[in-house]
Amino acid sequence: MTARIIDALLSPEALKGILEAVRSESFPWERSEILRGHFPGLDPEDNLQFVHGFYAWRNRSLYRSPFLPVIAPVLNWFGPMRLIKAKLNRTPGRSRHLEYGLHVDTRHRNALTAIYYLNDNNGYTLFEDGTRIASVANRLVIFNANLRHTGASCTDSSARLVLNLNLIPDLNPMQADQRR
C-alpha cells in the first residue's frame, strides 16, 4: 500500500475555522447509509452516518454546496485539480470499533482519494493489506483511488469527522511537495 501522510496540513486557525463551521447548529447534515448494499457482519443499524456533500460531479451533472468555501483551505493545498467529489462524514461514536467494508470511492482513471481528519479519535482508516491510519486531527492521507479501504468508528469521542475527497490533480501530491 502506498499512501502519503501529511500531518499538520493546515494552520491551527484554518482547522478551527472549518470545525466551527461544521459544528455550528446551522450546518446542514443528512442522515445516510455508510455503505450502500449488504456487507456481511455489519448490522444495518450500525450502517449510519451523517454527511454533507460539498461537491459532486457525476453523470454530467454538477452539485456544489453553498458551504463549499468552508473546505477551501484543504482544497487549495492541492493546487490545480479536477475535483470529482467532496463529502464530509460524521460517524457517531460506538461502544466498539466497527469496520464498514472495503471499497473504492471512485473508478475514475488517475484519480486519488484524500482523507482529511478533522478531529482526534481512536477510529481509523484500514486498507486491504492491513495498514491502519489513525484519525489524527489535521492529518491528510492521499492514495490511489483504486486501493480498497474502509473507515472504522471511534469509541472515545461522540463522532469521527472525516473529509473525503476524490480528485485528479494537475500536480502529483503523492510525490514530495514542491509547493512549500
N, C-alpha and C positions, 0 to 999 in steps of 0.2 A: 504494500500500500504506500503510495506516495502522496503526501499532503504537505502543505506549507502551513505552519502555525505562526501567527504574529500576535504577540502579547502587547498590551497597552497600545492598541491600534489608534485610539482617539485620545485627545486630551481629556482629563477628568471633567472639565467643564462641558465638553461636547457630549460625553456619555451622560452626564447629569441632565442635560437638556433633552436628550432622547427619552431617558427614563421618566422625567417629569411629564413629558407629553403623553407617553403611552400609559402612564399610571393615573392620568387625570380622569375624572368622572365623565368628561365629555368625549373621551377617546372611544370610538366605536369598535366593539368586538362582536364577532359572530361565533355562535356555537357550531362546532364542526366535528366530523369524524377525523381521527388522526390519519388513518389509512382507509381507503375505500376497499371494500371486499372483505373476505373472511381470512383471518390469519390464525392458524392453529395456536392454541394456548393463550389467545388474547380474548378476554371476556368483552362482549360488546359494550358493557357498562364502563369499561376502562378505556374504550376507544373514543375518548372525548378530549377535546381541547377547545380553546378559544383562539380565533385567528383574526388578523386584519390583513387583507390583501392590499398592498400598496400599488402593485403594478402587475399586469399580466398581458402578454402578447400570445394569443392562441387562435388558430384558425382564422388568420387575417383580421382578428378583432383585438382592439386595444382597450384595456381598462387602466385608468390612472386614478388613484385615490386623491382626494384633496389634501390628505395628510402626507403625501409623498415627500414634501420638503423636510419632514421630521427625520428621515433617514439619509438626507443629503450628505452629512459628514462621512458616512460609511461608503455610499456610492461614489463620492468624489475621490476617495482613496484609490479606486481602480482606474481613474482617468477615463479616456475614451473607451466605450464598450457598447455592445448591443445587449440591453437588459431583456431577459426573457420573462422572469418572474421575480417578484419581491414580496415576501409574506412574513408576517410576524406571528409566531406561535406562543401562546401562553398555555402551558400544560400544567394542570393542577398537581400539587404535591400529593404523594400517595404514602401509604404505610409501608410499601415495599417497592423496590425498583421494578418497573415494567419496561420491557423492550418491545417495541411496537411492530417489528417486522422489517426485514431487509428489503430495500427498494432503491430505485434510482429516481431522481426528481424530474429529469428530462432526458430525452433521447436525441436532442439536437447535436449535430456533429460539432466537434471542437468546443463544446460547452464546458464550463466549470460550475461547480456548486461551491458556494461560500456560506459558511455558517458563522454568524456573529453572535456571541453570547453576551446578553445584557446584564445578567446577574450571576453572582456566585451561588452555586448549589452543588449537591453531590450527584446530580444527573450527569449524563454523558452522551457522547455520540460513539456508536460502536460500528466498526467496519467488518466486512465479511471475513477478513483474515484474523480477526480477534483484537485488532488495535482499538484502544479506547482513548478518546479525547475528553478530558474533564471540562465541565461547564465552569469556566472562569470568566468573570465579568471583564469586558473589553478585549476579549480574545477573538481572533478571526482564524478560521481554518478554511483552507482552499484546497479543492481536489478535483480531479477529472469527474465529470458528471456521470460517467459510466460505472463508477465504483458504487457497489451496493453498500448501504449503510442504514442505520436506524438510530432513532433517539431513544433515550431511557429517561423515565420520570425521576424526579428527585424525591427524597424522603425528609429533607432537612429544611425545606422552605415551602411557603404557600404555593409557589409556582416557579416553573422554569421558563425563562423568557429567551427566545431564540429568534433571530432574524435569519431567514433562509433566502438566499439569492441564487438564481440561475442566470448565467451571463456568458457572453462570448466577448472576451476582452480584445482590444486592439494591441495591447502590450501583454506579455505573459507574466502575471503576478506569481506564477509558480517558481520563477527564477528570482535571483537577487533583485531587490527593489532598487531600481536606478533612479527613482524619483525623489529620494530624500537625501 
